[in-house]
Amino acid sequence: MTRLVVLALVFLDFAAFSVYAVDQFGYVGLFEQVLANAATLQIGLDLVIALGLVSLWMWSDAAERGLPFWPYAVVTLALGSLGPLAYLIHRDLREVRAGARQRALA
């Protein structure tokens, strides 16, 4: 349960920061900033590689657990790390609910 709270706090904080950044630069402006120089491009490419690897893991994990993958993949493409964070929250909520059902039946 603690993990779920931490994930939710990180999600909410990062979502709020993302709204702030889009407000400051605009959605297209964020990409313009990533392409501004070699340093920001390197960080952007690193993010693409990392999110690609996370998406591959998420696809495999979702298949094993019977969870949807594509909604989170689309969110990842549009909003970056918020997609995997939302997936982890969904995954943990499902486990918490399953545990509660098992305890209720016992």
Sequence and secondary structure as in RCSB ss.txt:
>XXXX:A:sequence
MTRLVVLALVFLDFAAFSVYAVDQFGYVGLFEQVLANAATLQIGLDLVIALGLVSLWMWSDAAERGLPFWPYAVV
TLALGSLGPLAYLIHRDLREVRAGARQRALA
>XXXX:A:secstr
 HHHHHHHHHHHHHHHHHHHHHHHH HHHHHHHHTSSHHHHHHHHHHHHHHHHHHHHHHHHHHHHT   HHHHHH
HHHHTTHHHHHHHHHHHHHHHHHHHHHHHH 
